């Protein structure tokens, strides 16, 4: 829950008001001065129009050096950030040959598999020699290997579902699957059987119940026909809030109203739970109760792609109806092998206890870093055990100030602003890794604390000062 102070809200609104006013003022004079000039679009329509064009030119481009920073090394606990410069007021950025070694507090590497690993890397190299870098084909043609089948079986066993299917891209896993699930073709392949679906996405069980009651009673828009299916989509960890979903309560509501559940575990699989099996394990929910479980391999397993785990009937339907499976190139075999090896390390099937140590480390690192940030007075979102911890910035001027100053002190962070978040709720999103040592975390905390004091984003009292004053009183007594 974001607790936006009134003064902060007023100053943030005032800042955006100034930016919009001066931006439109400059656009007015630009139209006058450029009235006689011909357009450089050469007959093409502009890519952006209206507010989107204004926001891109007057707000985003001015701070675009804070986003999408390229790196020149593996995204481990420390990595090399490529330095860039601009000769046209940040409209375009040019890469240089210089790099800065920075503490990685932004990219996803929850279990530390994104760099070379003593167990995974040799097996990935071996698979590269055996299968090459790509199958150059869809799974249904020549793109299916023993590795793909092995990973599907391993994922199904890992998450506790009967079957699974792989996709070469995490985003596609959702964007291609949901339309197939809610289309006019049922799981058994019959057409015209009325597979109309209502999809919701919410993490508040009480509100969800109100919405479900309303939709069941009211039916579809205009026709008021009853919904044939209702799918409730939730995330294991909400990536912009660091908040764990209220899965047990949501499951109870869905069971009550006979709604299907779709659990997106992009940020939670491998990162939370005693054995890394995600929020079902962490919150005590039986995976059999969740109809569809989705996850990606980018955050915790150091690879790419995603999966859907569900009943054998649903997976069979997806393999015969999903365009991403039928037409898209299959996952790269070395990427598949990386996931297989990483999961085996997590399960302890590599013959060591490194997986258990990684899971304990990510939990310890996350909770330590979150508690220290809160003690310093930052407004930190999310729950304990979550490796995602947004620090609220709010004011638009503080977005580039925080990002650039941290980079200057060799700490790389990710700042997030509109449209990824609401306009007034800009933030810096910290992502913790098991590969980071306590010394790394303390270094990051020291830099963030200094920058927080410099730009004024410590919105709450510093707890350490309270503790110190209490100790002084005890000594006087």
C-alpha positions in Angstrom: 0.0 0.0 0.0 1.4 3.4 -1.1 1.2 6.0 1.7 1.6 9.2 -0.3 2.1 12.2 2.0 0.0 15.2 1.2 2.9 17.6 0.9 4.7 15.1 -1.4 1.6 14.7 -3.5 1.2 18.5 -3.9 4.8 19.1 -4.8 4.7 16.2 -7.3 1.6 17.6 -8.9 3.1 21.0 -9.0 6.3 19.7 -10.7 4.3 17.9 -13.4 2.2 21.0 -13.9 5.3 23.1 -14.5 6.7 20.5 -16.9 3.5 20.4 -18.9 3.1 24.2 -18.9 6.6 24.9 -20.1 6.4 22.0 -22.6 3.3 23.4 -24.2 4.7 26.9 -24.1 7.8 25.7 -26.0 5.6 23.7 -28.5 3.6 26.9 -29.2 6.6 28.9 -30.2 8.1 25.9 -32.1 5.0 25.8 -34.3 5.3 29.5 -35.0 9.1 29.3 -35.8 8.8 26.1 -37.8 5.7 27.2 -39.7 7.5 27.7 -43.0 9.6 24.6 -42.7 8.6 21.4 -44.5 7.9 18.2 -42.5 10.7 15.7 -42.3 8.3 12.8 -42.2 8.5 12.4 -46.0 4.8 11.5 -46.3 4.7 9.1 -43.4 2.3 9.5 -40.5 4.0 10.3 -37.2 4.7 7.4 -34.9 3.2 9.1 -31.8 0.3 11.6 -31.6 -1.1 14.0 -29.0 -0.3 13.3 -25.4 1.9 10.3 -26.2 4.1 12.5 -28.5 4.2 15.3 -26.0 5.2 13.0 -23.1 7.9 11.3 -25.2 9.5 14.6 -26.3 9.2 16.8 -23.3 9.5 14.3 -20.4 10.9 10.9 -21.4 13.7 11.9 -23.8 15.1 14.3 -21.2 15.9 11.4 -18.9 16.1 8.5 -21.2 19.8 7.9 -20.2 18.4 6.5 -16.9 16.6 3.7 -18.8 17.8 0.7 -20.7 21.5 1.1 -19.8 23.6 -1.4 -21.8 26.1 -3.6 -20.0 29.3 -5.3 -21.2 29.4 -8.3 -18.9 27.3 -11.0 -17.3 24.6 -9.5 -15.0 26.2 -10.8 -11.8 26.4 -9.1 -8.4 28.7 -6.6 -10.1 28.7 -5.8 -13.8 30.2 -3.4 -16.3 27.8 -0.5 -17.4 28.6 1.0 -20.7 28.9 4.8 -20.5 26.9 6.9 -23.0 26.8 10.6 -24.0 24.5 12.8 -26.0 25.2 15.8 -28.3 21.6 16.8 -28.9 20.0 17.2 -25.5 19.4 13.5 -24.8 17.4 13.0 -28.0 19.9 10.3 -29.1 22.5 8.5 -27.0 25.9 7.4 -28.2 27.8 4.5 -26.6 31.4 5.0 -25.7 34.2 2.5 -25.2 34.3 3.3 -21.4 32.6 1.1 -18.8 32.0 1.5 -15.1 32.0 -1.5 -12.7 28.8 -1.1 -10.7 26.9 -3.0 -8.0 23.9 -4.6 -9.7 20.8 -3.7 -7.8 18.5 -3.6 -10.8 18.5 -6.6 -13.1 16.9 -10.0 -12.4 19.3 -12.5 -11.0 17.5 -13.8 -7.9 19.5 -17.1 -7.5 22.7 -15.9 -9.0 22.6 -18.2 -12.1 23.0 -15.3 -14.6 26.8 -15.6 -14.6 29.1 -18.6 -15.0 28.2 -21.5 -12.7 30.3 -24.5 -11.8 27.5 -27.0 -12.5 25.4 -25.2 -15.2 28.0 -23.7 -17.5 29.9 -26.9 -18.6 26.6 -28.6 -19.4 25.4 -25.6 -21.4 28.6 -25.6 -23.4 28.2 -29.3 -24.1 24.6 -28.8 -25.3 25.8 -26.0 -27.6 28.3 -28.3 -29.2 25.7 -31.1 -29.5 22.6 -29.2 -30.6 23.9 -25.8 -31.9 22.6 -22.4 -30.7 19.2 -22.8 -32.3 16.9 -25.4 -33.8 15.8 -22.9 -36.4 12.4 -24.5 -36.3 9.1 -24.7 -34.4 8.5 -27.5 -31.9 6.0 -29.2 -34.2 8.5 -29.4 -37.1 12.2 -30.0 -36.3 12.5 -27.9 -33.2 11.8 -30.5 -30.6 14.8 -32.1 -28.8 15.3 -34.5 -25.9 16.2 -31.4 -23.8 12.8 -29.7 -24.4 10.9 -32.9 -23.4 13.2 -33.3 -20.3 12.6 -29.7 -19.2 8.8 -29.9 -19.6 8.8 -33.0 -17.4 11.2 -31.4 -14.9 9.1 -28.2 -14.7 5.9 -30.1 -14.2 7.5 -32.1 -11.4 9.1 -29.0 -9.9 5.8 -27.0 -9.7 3.6 -29.9 -8.9 1.4 -30.1 -12.0 0.8 -33.1 -14.3 2.2 -31.5 -17.5 3.9 -28.4 -18.8 4.7 -26.6 -22.1 7.7 -24.4 -23.0 7.8 -21.1 -24.9 10.8 -19.2 -26.1 9.9 -15.9 -24.6 8.4 -15.0 -21.2 6.1 -12.2 -22.6 4.7 -14.6 -25.3 3.9 -17.1 -22.6 1.1 -14.8 -21.4 0.2 -13.0 -24.6 -0.2 -16.1 -26.7 -1.8 -18.4 -24.1 -4.5 -16.2 -22.6 -6.3 -15.6 -26.1 -6.3 -19.4 -26.7 -7.8 -20.1 -23.2 -10.5 -17.5 -23.7 -11.2 -18.2 -27.4 -14.2 -19.8 -29.0 -12.4 -23.2 -29.1 -12.8 -25.3 -25.9 -10.2 -27.6 -24.4 -11.7 -30.6 -26.1 -11.4 -28.8 -29.5 -15.2 -28.3 -30.1 -16.2 -25.1 -31.7 -19.3 -23.0 -30.9 -19.6 -24.4 -27.4 -19.7 -21.0 -25.9 -16.3 -20.5 -24.3 -16.9 -16.9 -23.4 -14.6 -15.7 -20.7 -14.3 -12.8 -18.3 -10.7 -12.0 -17.2 -9.9 -10.1 -14.0 -6.6 -9.2 -12.4 -6.7 -8.1 -8.7 -5.0 -8.9 -5.5 -7.7 -7.8 -3.1 -9.9 -10.9 -2.2 -12.8 -8.7 -0.8 -12.9 -6.6 -3.9 -12.5 -9.7 -6.1 -15.6 -11.3 -4.5 -17.6 -8.1 -5.1 -16.6 -8.1 -8.7 -17.4 -11.8 -9.2 -20.8 -11.4 -7.6 -21.5 -8.4 -9.8 -20.4 -10.2 -13.0 -22.2 -13.4 -12.3 -25.4 -11.5 -11.6 -25.1 -9.1 -14.5 -23.6 -11.3 -17.1 -22.0 -10.0 -20.3 -22.2 -6.4 -21.4 -25.3 -5.4 -23.5 -26.6 -9.0 -23.9 -26.5 -9.9 -20.1 -25.9 -13.5 -21.1 -24.2 -15.5 -18.4 -20.4 -16.0 -18.6 -19.4 -19.5 -19.6 -16.0 -19.2 -17.8 -14.4 -16.7 -15.5 -10.6 -16.6 -15.2 -9.0 -14.8 -12.3 -5.3 -13.8 -13.0 -2.9 -13.1 -10.2 0.8 -12.7 -9.9 2.9 -14.5 -7.4 5.0 -11.4 -6.7 3.8 -8.1 -8.2 6.8 -6.8 -10.1 6.1 -3.1 -9.5 5.1 -3.4 -5.9 7.2 -6.4 -4.6 3.9 -7.6 -2.9 3.1 -11.2 -2.5 -0.4 -12.2 -3.7 -3.1 -13.1 -1.2 -3.3 -16.6 -2.8 -5.1 -18.6 0.0 -7.8 -16.0 0.2 -8.1 -15.6 -3.5 -8.3 -19.4 -4.0 -11.1 -19.5 -1.4 -13.1 -16.9 -3.3 -12.5 -18.6 -6.7 -13.6 -22.0 -5.3 -16.7 -20.4 -3.9 -17.8 -18.9 -7.2 -16.3 -21.7 -9.4 -13.9 -19.3 -11.2 -10.7 -20.6 -12.8 -7.3 -19.4 -11.5 -4.3 -18.4 -13.5 -1.1 -17.8 -11.4 1.7 -15.8 -13.0 4.9 -16.7 -11.2 7.4 -14.8 -13.3 9.0 -13.2 -10.2 8.3 -15.8 -7.6 9.2 -19.2 -9.1 12.6 -20.1 -7.8 12.9 -17.0 -5.7 10.5 -17.8 -2.8 9.4 -20.9 -0.9 11.5 -23.3 1.2 12.6 -25.2 -1.9 12.1 -22.5 -4.4 8.7 -23.7 -5.7 7.1 -20.3 -5.5 4.1 -18.8 -3.7 2.1 -22.0 -3.5 4.9 -23.5 -1.3 5.4 -20.2 0.6 1.8 -19.6 1.4 0.7 -23.3 1.8 -1.5 -23.6 -1.3 -1.9 -27.0 -3.0 -0.7 -26.5 -6.7 -3.5 -28.9 -7.7 -6.0 -26.2 -6.7 -4.5 -23.7 -9.2 -5.8 -24.4 -12.7 -2.9 -22.8 -14.7 0.6 -21.9 -13.4 2.8 -19.7 -15.6 6.4 -18.8 -15.0 9.5 -17.5 -16.7 13.1 -18.7 -16.7 14.7 -15.3 -16.9 14.5 -14.1 -13.3 15.7 -17.1 -11.2 17.3 -19.5 -13.6 19.6 -17.4 -15.7 18.0 -18.2 -19.1 15.1 -17.1 -21.3 11.6 -18.3 -22.1 8.7 -19.4 -20.0 6.3 -22.2 -19.3 2.7 -23.1 -18.6 2.0 -25.9 -16.2 -1.5 -27.3 -15.9 -3.6 -30.5 -16.5 -2.7 -32.8 -19.3 -5.9 -31.9 -21.1 -5.1 -28.1 -21.1 -1.5 -28.7 -22.2 -2.6 -31.0 -25.0 -5.0 -28.3 -26.1 -2.3 -25.6 -26.1 0.1 -27.8 -28.1 -2.5 -28.2 -30.8 -3.9 -24.6 -30.8 -1.4 -22.1 -29.6 0.4 -20.2 -32.4 3.5 -19.6 -30.3 4.0 -23.4 -30.1 3.0 -24.2 -33.6 4.8 -21.5 -35.5 7.4 -19.8 -33.3 11.0 -21.1 -33.1 11.5 -23.3 -30.1 13.7 -22.4 -27.1 17.5 -22.5 -27.8 18.8 -25.9 -26.7 21.6 -24.3 -24.6 19.0 -22.1 -22.9 16.9 -25.2 -22.2 20.0 -26.9 -20.7 20.7 -23.9 -18.5 17.2 -24.2 -17.0 17.5 -27.9 -16.5 20.8 -27.5 -14.7 19.7 -24.6 -12.6 16.5 -26.5 -11.4 18.6 -29.5 -10.6 20.9 -27.3 -8.4 17.9 -25.9 -6.7 16.5 -29.4 -6.0 19.9 -30.7 -4.9 20.1 -33.2 -7.7 23.6 -31.9 -8.6 24.9 -33.7 -5.6 25.4 -30.6 -3.4 23.5 -28.3 -1.1 24.3 -25.2 -3.1 20.6 -24.8 -4.1 19.5 -24.7 -0.5 22.2 -22.2 0.3 21.1 -20.0 -2.6 17.5 -20.0 -1.4 18.5 -19.2 2.2 20.8 -16.4 0.9 18.2 -14.7 -1.3 15.7 -14.8 1.6 18.3 -13.4 4.1 19.6 -10.8 1.6 16.0 -9.6 0.7 14.8 -9.2 4.3 18.1 -7.6 5.5 18.1 -5.0 2.7 14.4 -4.2 3.1 14.6 -3.7 6.8 17.7 -1.5 6.5 16.0 0.7 3.9 12.9 1.1 6.1 15.1 2.0 9.1 16.7 4.7 7.0 13.3 6.4 6.4 12.7 5.3 2.8 9.2 4.3 1.8 9.7 0.7 0.6 6.9 -1.3 -0.9 6.4 -5.0 -0.8 6.4 -7.9 1.7 9.1 -9.8 3.6 10.8 -12.6 1.6 10.2 -10.7 -1.7 13.4 -9.9 -3.6 11.6 -7.0 -5.3 11.6 -3.8 -3.2 10.5 -0.5 -4.8 11.7 2.7 -3.2 9.2 5.5 -3.8 10.5 8.7 -5.5 7.3 10.4 -6.6 8.7 13.7 -7.9 9.7 13.7 -11.6 13.0 15.5 -10.9 14.0 12.9 -8.4 13.9 10.1 -11.0 17.0 11.2 -13.0 18.7 12.6 -9.8 18.5 9.3 -8.0 19.5 7.2 -11.0 22.4 9.3 -12.1 23.8 10.0 -8.7 23.7 6.2 -7.8 25.5 5.4 -11.1 28.1 8.1 -10.3 28.8 6.2 -7.1 29.0 2.8 -8.9 25.6 1.5 -8.0 23.3 0.6 -10.8 19.6 0.9 -10.1 16.4 0.8 -12.2 14.0 3.7 -12.0 10.4 3.2 -13.1 8.0 5.9 -14.2 4.8 6.5 -16.2 3.4 4.6 -18.1 4.8 1.6 -16.2 3.4 3.1 -13.0 0.8 5.7 -12.3 2.0 9.3 -13.1 2.5 10.3 -9.5 4.0 7.0 -8.2 7.5 6.9 -9.8 9.9 4.6 -8.0 13.3 2.9 -8.0 12.9 -0.8 -8.2 15.6 -2.8 -6.3 16.1 -6.4 -7.2 18.2 -8.5 -4.8 20.3 -11.5 -5.7 21.7 -14.5 -3.8 25.1 -13.8 -5.4 25.4 -10.6 -3.5 27.5 -10.7 -0.3 26.7 -8.8 2.9 29.5 -6.4 2.0 27.9 -5.7 -1.4 24.6 -5.0 0.3 26.1 -2.6 2.8 27.9 -0.8 0.0 24.6 -0.4 -1.8 22.8 0.8 1.4 25.5 3.4 2.1 25.2 4.8 -1.4 21.4 4.8 -1.4 21.3 6.5 2.0 23.6 9.3 0.8 21.7 9.8 -2.3 18.4 9.7 -0.4 19.6 12.5 1.9 20.9 14.5 -1.1 17.7 14.5 -3.1 15.2 14.2 -0.2 13.4 10.9 -0.6 13.5 9.8 3.0 9.8 10.4 3.7 9.6 8.8 7.1 11.6 9.2 10.4 14.9 7.4 10.7 14.4 4.5 13.1 18.0 4.4 14.1 17.7 7.8 15.7 14.7 6.6 17.7 16.7 3.6 19.0 19.7 5.8 19.8 17.6 8.3 21.8 16.0 5.4 23.8 19.4 4.0 24.6 20.6 7.4 25.9 17.6 7.7 28.2 18.3 4.2 29.6 21.9 5.2 30.3 20.8 8.4 32.1 18.4 6.4 34.3 
